[in-house]
Amino acid sequence: MKHIVFILTTFILFSSCEKDDICDPSTATTPNLVVEFYDYSQPTLTKNVVNLQVTGVGETAAFATFNGVSKIKIPLKTIEDSTKFSLKLNSASTTSSNEDFLQFNYSRSNIYVSRACGYKTVFQLNEVNPVQQTDAAIADTFWIKDIDIQTNAITNQNEVHIKIYF
């Protein structure tokens, strides 16, 4: 009888244990905003950016510098309903640059992923005024000629959300 109680107790204790909670790296988390660049004069052709420096407004250091790519991913703030970036396109000589500002306006939703991964935030660009474009303090011509919203729902980073023509 003692053996049966011991076996049952051991079984109950070990069957109530769960595997370690580790978030699988392939699990979808908060998506970045995917921006793809196109040639303004030939709108069906993608165009690589050269020395594009992206900095969050209010940040001291650039988030990233992109060179020779037509598609970038940038993070949106998960604790505010807008994120503003400085996009500075440097010329090949790097002595002159052109800076435009883009502010993305959105609403946020937190979605439960799992106990190990916690929550992820998804974004919905506002229907009215999803992106505001402004020029640098010392106004020059906009290097960004047009912006096309591909989807207002930013739920993953497997698709292009915004197209920028320059």
C-alpha positions in Angstrom: 0.0 0.0 0.0 2.9 2.4 0.8 4.3 1.7 -2.6 1.1 2.6 -4.3 0.8 5.9 -2.4 4.4 6.7 -3.2 3.9 6.0 -6.9 0.7 8.0 -7.1 2.3 11.0 -5.2 5.3 10.9 -7.5 3.1 10.7 -10.6 1.0 13.7 -9.5 4.0 15.8 -8.6 5.9 15.2 -11.9 2.8 15.3 -14.1 2.0 18.8 -12.8 5.4 20.2 -13.9 5.6 22.0 -17.2 8.4 22.3 -19.6 10.6 25.4 -19.3 8.9 28.4 -20.7 11.2 29.6 -23.5 9.9 31.8 -26.3 10.7 30.2 -29.6 12.7 32.6 -31.8 10.4 31.9 -34.7 7.3 33.2 -32.8 5.9 36.4 -34.2 6.5 39.4 -31.9 5.8 43.1 -32.3 6.3 43.9 -36.0 8.4 46.6 -37.4 7.1 49.0 -40.0 8.3 47.8 -43.5 9.1 50.6 -45.9 10.0 50.0 -49.5 11.6 52.7 -51.8 10.7 53.3 -55.4 11.9 55.4 -58.3 9.6 58.5 -58.6 10.2 58.7 -62.3 9.5 55.0 -62.9 7.0 54.1 -60.1 7.1 50.3 -60.8 10.9 50.0 -60.1 12.3 49.7 -56.6 15.2 52.1 -55.9 18.1 51.5 -53.4 18.8 54.2 -50.9 22.3 55.4 -50.4 23.5 56.5 -46.9 19.9 56.8 -45.5 20.3 57.7 -41.8 17.1 57.0 -39.8 16.9 58.6 -36.3 14.0 58.7 -33.9 13.1 62.3 -33.1 14.3 63.0 -29.6 17.0 60.3 -29.7 20.7 61.2 -29.7 21.9 58.5 -32.0 20.7 57.2 -35.3 18.6 54.0 -35.2 20.3 52.7 -38.3 22.1 53.8 -41.6 20.9 51.9 -44.6 23.0 51.6 -47.8 22.2 49.9 -51.0 18.8 48.5 -50.0 15.3 49.2 -51.2 13.5 47.9 -48.2 13.9 48.8 -44.5 12.3 47.9 -41.2 11.9 50.4 -38.5 10.3 50.1 -35.0 7.2 52.0 -33.9 6.8 53.1 -30.3 4.7 50.7 -28.3 3.8 53.1 -25.5 2.6 56.1 -27.7 0.2 56.5 -30.6 2.8 58.2 -32.9 6.4 57.8 -33.8 8.4 60.5 -35.6 11.6 59.8 -37.6 14.2 61.9 -39.2 15.2 60.4 -42.6 18.4 62.0 -43.8 19.5 61.0 -47.3 23.1 61.8 -47.7 24.6 62.4 -51.2 27.4 60.2 -52.4 29.9 62.9 -51.4 28.5 62.9 -47.8 29.1 66.6 -47.6 25.5 67.5 -48.3 22.3 65.8 -47.1 18.6 66.3 -47.3 16.5 65.6 -44.2 12.7 64.9 -44.2 10.6 64.0 -41.1 7.9 61.4 -41.1 5.5 61.0 -38.3 3.4 57.8 -38.2 0.1 58.1 -36.4 -1.6 54.9 -35.3 -3.6 53.1 -32.6 -2.1 50.1 -30.7 -3.5 46.8 -29.5 -1.7 44.3 -27.3 -2.2 40.6 -28.2 -1.4 37.7 -26.0 1.1 35.4 -27.7 2.0 32.8 -24.9 3.1 32.6 -21.4 6.8 32.4 -22.5 6.6 35.2 -25.1 4.1 37.5 -23.3 2.3 40.1 -25.4 3.0 41.7 -28.8 1.8 45.0 -30.0 0.1 45.4 -33.4 -0.6 48.8 -35.0 -3.4 50.3 -37.1 -2.4 53.4 -39.0 -5.0 56.1 -38.7 -7.4 56.3 -41.6 -7.1 60.1 -41.6 -3.6 61.5 -41.6 -1.6 58.2 -41.1 1.7 59.9 -42.1 2.7 63.5 -41.8 5.7 64.7 -43.8 7.6 67.8 -42.7 10.9 69.3 -43.8 14.0 70.1 -41.8 14.3 73.3 -39.7 16.1 74.9 -42.6 13.7 74.1 -45.4 15.0 72.6 -48.6 13.2 70.5 -51.1 11.7 67.3 -50.0 13.6 64.3 -51.1 10.5 62.1 -50.5 8.3 62.9 -53.4 5.3 60.7 -52.6 4.1 58.2 -49.9 1.7 55.4 -50.6 0.1 53.4 -47.8 -0.1 49.7 -48.8 -1.9 48.6 -45.6 -3.1 50.3 -42.5 -2.8 47.1 -40.4 0.8 46.5 -39.2 0.4 43.0 -37.8 3.5 41.3 -39.3 6.7 42.3 -41.1 6.3 39.9 -44.0 4.7 42.5 -46.2 5.4 46.1 -47.2 3.3 48.6 -45.3 4.5 51.9 -46.9 6.0 52.8 -50.3 8.1 55.9 -50.6 8.9 57.4 -53.9 12.0 59.5 -54.4 
